[in-house]
Amino acid sequence: MPKTSLPPFRSVTKQLAALGERIRLARLRRKLGSAQFAERMGVSRETLRRLEKGDETVAIGSYMRALRILGLETDVDDVAKDDVLGRKLQDADLM
C-alpha cells in the first residue's frame, strides 16, 4: 500500500518557517557558515537550506541536532510541558 501524506496545516507551515528562520539567525549570530554548520549537523547543505526554510519533510532529528549545535536544545524541554487543555479534560473526566 503506497504511503500517502496529508498536506500540513497552514499554521504548522508558518511555525516551521519561523523556527527555521530563528535557527538561521542563531547560526549567523554565531558566525557559522552554512557549509560548516551542515557538516557539524551531519547533513547536506541542501538539507540545511530546507530546514532553515521550514520544510516539513526535514526530520525532527535534524532540527534537534541544529538546536544542540547552537546550544539551544533545552528550549525544546518547554514544549507541551504544561498541558493545560489535557489537564482540564482529565479533570472533567474524573467528575
Salt bridges, closest charged atoms under 4 A:
GLU21 OE2 - ARG24 NH2 2.89
GLU46 OE2 - ARG49 NH2 2.69
GLU52 OE2 - ARG27 NE 2.72
ASP55 OD2 - ARG50 NE 2.92
GLU73 OE2 - ARG68 NH1 3.80
ASP78 OD1 - LYS81 NZ 3.85
ASP82 OD1 - ARG87 NE 3.83
